[in-house]
Every structure is written in structure tokens, then in C-alpha cells.
Amino acid sequence: MTSIKDLSENKWKPQDAIPQNIKDLLTTESKSSKSSNHLLAFLNIISSLKFQKRTGWMDHGIPKFDTESIADHMYRMSILSMIVPPSTVNKDKCVKIAIIHDIAECLVGDITPFAGISKSEKHRREKETIEYLQQIIKPYNSEFATEMYELWTDYEEIRTIEARYVKDIDKFEMIQTAYDYELRFGITYDLNQFYTAREAIKTKEVGELCDDVLEKRNKLVEKLKHNETS
């Protein structure tokens, strides 16, 4: 698959990131059914989420071997989406949004502010990718194809209360991961930037959970700095 910067702004297309073996699947028919190759192609494409690293951590020095994958991030978000929102919120929908929200990164990659790509271009690439994925899986399961697109749009536009919770859980999971890395590596790497995401969290439950982690993190940093000077 092509890298984030392989093609210039406004020229990148999701089809450009598809390897030939997947293109072959989409142009041939399976013996079992006419549409099963579309499912296999879809599964092959999204499998990259298991192996692509979250580049923001590597940009801040975390070793590649220890850096979480995009799928790692979405998995823990999904678990949090089952636990944290109140009973008045549709948790099943929260979990679905968490699973889908970064799915376009299977082709787009994890674009960070350091990638040299504008927010509008990032959004264009992701929107074209989700539309492309929708067309790939539609022959196999048109209901899922529509649901996937709607869940992704829910998240992008924060048009439901469930999307609001998942947006906040996304930020909290990132903060928790930063704290996890500091528990493991100490303050070897400057991860302060990630904790500023607390300012964008709107929901009470996620905010309180985040504050608990920040309190523990502040105590950890104080302890580590004291050990360095003593």
C-alpha cells in the first residue's frame, strides 16, 4: 500500500493504495458466490489496521516495536464504550462507532499534524476512502455498507449523543495511552502535548475519568523528577 505522502494534495485516491492482489479479487468471481470476493477484499484492506502504528507516538520518540497499532486503539475504545457512557446512551451504537471511526486509516494511514497534510485534505481522503470501502462491501452486504458510512459520518459530524461520547473516549484513550507509556518508560519521552486533549472533552463521565488519570500522572511525574534530582 502507498504511504501517506506518496501522492500530492488533492490527487490521492483510495484506489492508489490498493495492492494488485486485492484489485484482482475485485475483478474476478468466486466459485462460491459472486460477492464473496468483495468480502475477502474488504477484510484484506482493513487488516492493515492491525499492523499500522499510531504515528503520533513515534513522532514523540516511542520505539516502533512498542507503539500501539490503529486497531489496538480502536479495540480499547470499544471496551470503554461498553463501560463508560450512562444507561441513557445507546452503548451498542457507541461500540459500533468506536470500531468504525478510524477504519478509513486502513488506506489513508494515521495522518498527524506533523505529516504536512492539511485538515481539509485529511478529511477529503478519509471521506473518499469510506465511500470506496462502502462500494467494495456493498455487493456482499448492502445493509452493513450503509451502516458503516452512517456511523463514520455520525462520528465525523458529532451528530448524535453516542458520537459525542465516542469522541471524548477517543481523547481519553489517547491520554490513558500516554500515561501507560510513562508508567513503562518514565519521562524519557515528552508526551505533555497529548494531555492537552483534556480541554476538548465535553461529557461528564469521560471528563471525570480523565481527571483521575491526570491526577495520577501528575503524582508520577513528581515522583520521577524527585528521583532524578535525589
C-alpha positions in Angstrom: 0.0 0.0 0.0 1.2 3.5 -0.7 2.4 5.8 2.1 0.7 9.0 3.3 2.9 11.3 1.2 3.1 9.2 -1.9 0.8 11.5 -3.8 0.4 15.2 -3.5 -2.6 17.1 -2.0 -5.9 16.7 -3.9 -4.6 13.9 -6.1 -4.5 11.0 -3.6 -7.2 8.4 -4.3 -8.0 5.3 -2.2 -7.7 3.1 -5.2 -4.0 4.1 -5.4 -3.4 2.4 -2.1 -4.8 -0.9 -3.1 -2.3 -3.7 -3.8 -2.7 -5.7 -7.0 -3.8 -8.9 -5.3 -6.8 -7.1 -3.9 -7.6 -5.5 -7.2 -7.5 -9.0 -8.7 -10.1 -10.2 -6.1 -12.4 -7.4 -7.1 -12.2 -8.2 -10.8 -12.8 -12.0 -10.6 -15.7 -14.1 -9.4 -15.6 -16.6 -6.6 -16.8 -20.1 -7.1 -19.0 -20.0 -4.0 -20.8 -16.7 -4.8 -20.5 -13.6 -6.9 -20.0 -11.3 -3.9 -17.7 -13.3 -1.5 -14.6 -11.8 -3.2 -15.8 -8.4 -2.2 -15.9 -9.5 1.5 -12.4 -11.0 1.2 -11.1 -7.9 -0.4 -12.7 -5.8 2.3 -11.1 -8.0 5.0 -7.7 -7.8 3.4 -7.9 -4.0 3.2 -8.9 -3.4 6.8 -6.3 -6.0 8.1 -3.7 -3.2 7.7 -5.2 -1.6 10.8 -3.7 -4.4 12.9 -0.2 -3.6 11.7 -0.1 0.2 11.1 1.4 2.0 14.0 -0.1 5.2 15.5 2.4 7.6 14.2 1.9 10.3 16.8 3.7 8.2 19.4 6.6 7.5 17.1 6.8 11.2 16.3 7.4 11.7 20.0 10.1 9.0 20.3 8.2 5.9 21.4 10.0 2.9 19.8 8.1 1.4 16.8 8.1 -2.0 18.4 6.3 -0.6 21.5 3.9 1.6 19.6 0.2 0.7 19.5 -1.5 -0.1 16.2 -4.6 1.7 15.0 -6.6 -1.5 15.8 -5.2 -1.5 19.3 -6.5 2.0 19.8 -10.0 1.1 18.4 -10.2 -2.1 20.5 -9.7 -0.3 23.8 -12.1 2.5 22.7 -14.7 -0.2 22.0 -14.3 -1.6 25.5 -14.5 1.8 27.1 -17.7 2.5 25.0 -19.3 -0.5 26.7 -18.4 0.7 30.2 -18.3 4.5 30.5 -21.5 6.0 28.9 -24.6 6.2 31.1 -27.5 3.8 30.5 -29.5 6.6 28.8 -27.0 6.3 25.9 -27.1 3.6 23.3 -23.9 1.7 24.2 -24.2 -0.7 21.3 -24.1 2.2 18.9 -21.1 3.7 20.8 -19.2 0.4 20.3 -20.0 0.4 16.6 -18.9 4.0 16.2 -15.7 3.2 18.0 -15.0 0.2 15.8 -15.7 2.2 12.6 -14.4 5.7 13.4 -10.8 5.2 12.2 -11.5 2.5 9.6 -10.5 4.8 6.7 -7.0 4.8 8.1 -6.6 1.3 6.6 -5.8 3.1 3.3 -5.2 6.7 4.3 -2.8 5.9 7.2 -2.6 7.7 10.5 -2.2 11.3 9.5 -0.8 13.6 12.3 -0.3 17.3 12.3 3.4 16.6 11.5 2.6 14.8 8.2 2.4 18.1 6.2 -1.2 17.4 5.1 -3.9 20.0 5.8 -7.0 19.1 7.8 -9.3 19.6 4.8 -7.1 17.2 2.7 -7.1 14.7 5.5 -10.9 14.8 5.7 -11.2 14.5 1.9 -9.0 11.4 1.8 -10.9 9.8 4.7 -14.3 10.6 3.2 -13.3 9.2 -0.2 -11.9 6.1 1.5 -15.1 5.4 3.5 -17.1 5.8 0.3 -14.7 3.5 -1.5 -14.9 0.9 1.2 -18.7 1.2 1.2 -18.8 0.3 -2.5 -16.4 -2.6 -2.0 -18.5 -4.3 0.7 -21.9 -3.3 -0.7 -22.3 -6.3 -3.1 -21.8 -8.7 -0.1 -23.8 -6.8 2.5 -25.5 -3.6 1.4 -27.1 -3.0 4.9 -23.6 -3.1 6.5 -22.2 -0.8 3.8 -24.8 1.8 4.6 -24.5 1.4 8.4 -20.7 1.8 8.2 -21.0 5.0 6.3 -23.6 6.4 8.6 -21.6 5.5 11.7 -18.5 7.1 10.3 -20.5 10.3 9.5 -22.0 10.3 12.9 -18.5 10.4 14.4 -17.1 13.0 12.0 -20.0 15.4 12.4 -20.7 14.5 16.1 -24.4 14.4 15.1 -25.6 12.0 17.9 -25.0 11.8 21.6 -23.3 8.5 21.1 -20.8 10.1 18.7 -20.1 12.8 21.4 -19.2 10.1 23.9 -17.0 8.3 21.5 -15.2 11.5 20.5 -14.5 12.0 24.2 -13.5 8.4 24.7 -11.1 8.7 21.7 -9.3 11.6 23.5 -9.4 9.8 26.9 -7.9 6.6 25.4 -5.1 8.6 24.0 -4.4 10.3 27.3 -4.5 6.9 29.0 -2.1 5.5 26.5 0.3 8.4 27.1 0.1 7.6 30.8 0.7 3.9 30.1 3.9 4.8 28.2 5.1 7.0 31.1 4.4 4.2 33.6 6.6 2.0 31.3 9.3 4.4 30.2 9.2 7.2 32.8 9.5 10.7 31.4 12.1 9.7 28.8 9.8 11.0 26.1 8.0 14.3 26.1 4.3 13.4 25.9 2.9 16.5 27.5 1.1 17.5 24.3 -1.2 14.6 24.5 -2.6 15.6 27.8 -3.9 18.9 26.5 -6.7 16.8 24.8 -8.5 17.0 28.2 -9.6 20.6 27.3 -11.8 19.2 24.4 -13.6 16.6 26.4 -17.3 17.6 27.0 -19.1 14.7 28.7 -19.1 14.5 32.5 -18.3 10.8 32.8 -15.3 10.8 30.5 -14.1 14.1 31.9 -14.1 12.8 35.5 -12.3 9.6 34.4 -9.7 11.7 32.6 -9.2 13.9 35.6 -8.5 10.8 37.7 -5.8 9.7 35.3 -4.3 13.2 35.2 -4.1 13.3 38.9 -2.2 10.0 39.0 0.0 11.2 36.1 1.0 14.4 37.9 2.0 12.4 41.0 4.0 10.0 38.8 5.9 12.9 37.2 6.6 14.5 40.5 8.0 11.2 41.8 10.1 10.6 38.8 11.5 14.1 38.8 12.3 13.8 42.5 14.1 10.5 41.9 16.2 12.2 39.2 17.4 15.0 41.5 17.9 13.0 44.7 
